[in-house]
Amino acid sequence: MPGSSVSWAAKVLAVTRKDITAEFRTRYAINSILMFALVTLTVISMALGLMTPDSDLMAALFWVILFFAAMSGLAQVFIKEEEAGTALILKLSTEGLVIFFGKLIFNLLLLTVLSVLIVPLFIILLKVTPQNWAVFLIGLVLGDIGLAGATTIIAAIVAKATVKGALFTVLSFPILLPLLMAVIDITKVAFGGGNFGDISTGLQLLVAYDVVMVTVSVMLFDFVWRQ
């Protein structure tokens, strides 16, 4: 049993390494999400000028930027496999769950890089700082996990479609709406200086969403991937 577990984990990491290597060659996904985030942050900063919006608006702006930046690049994990003709090789070489978790880890790494760069830029350009960093970071981490889990299965669904980019965002938004509502509420509390007692409901919803989304994705992925 331990040997098989190590072998399975090694396969997952091999898929992730393959995607990282391919991304370093083209830098398509990382360039897309970072450029979108930077341009959007700059435009919003110029539009606000000397205004000081309240914490509710800033929390919403933060996740709107993160959401649309993610939409510009996360679908590539499966689209590039279809376009390069390597999807069939992956299907024949390993089981579906290995592919899912390998792609999930890659998308989570992309979101982590995006978050690490967006947060300081958001603070500098929009002149707002979380008053409670612990609340802010727990919301950000759980939000990224849910975002990666949902977009990975959706990317597999739209990879075979003709209009991939537009369809990816259209399908993602209603599925991610509960997640966005929860993380925006948590981020409002973080910007306003609240504590963990103020986010108990949002935190429970966020954890439940992440668990349900990853579980449903695991159950459906093999069927979606092999159709």
Secondary structure, 3 states (H helix, E strand, C coil): CHHHHHHHHHHHHHHHHHHHHHHHHHCHHHHHHHHHHHHHHHHHHHHHCCCCCCHHHHHHHHHHHHHHHHHCCCCHHHHHHHHHCCHHHHHHHCCHHHHHHHHHHHHHHHHHHHHHHHHHHHHHHHCCCCCCHHHHHHHHHHHHHHHHHHHHHHHHHHCCCCCHHHHHHHHHHHHHHHHHHHHHHHHHHHHHCCCHHHHHHHHHHHHHHHHHHHHHHHHHHHHHHHC
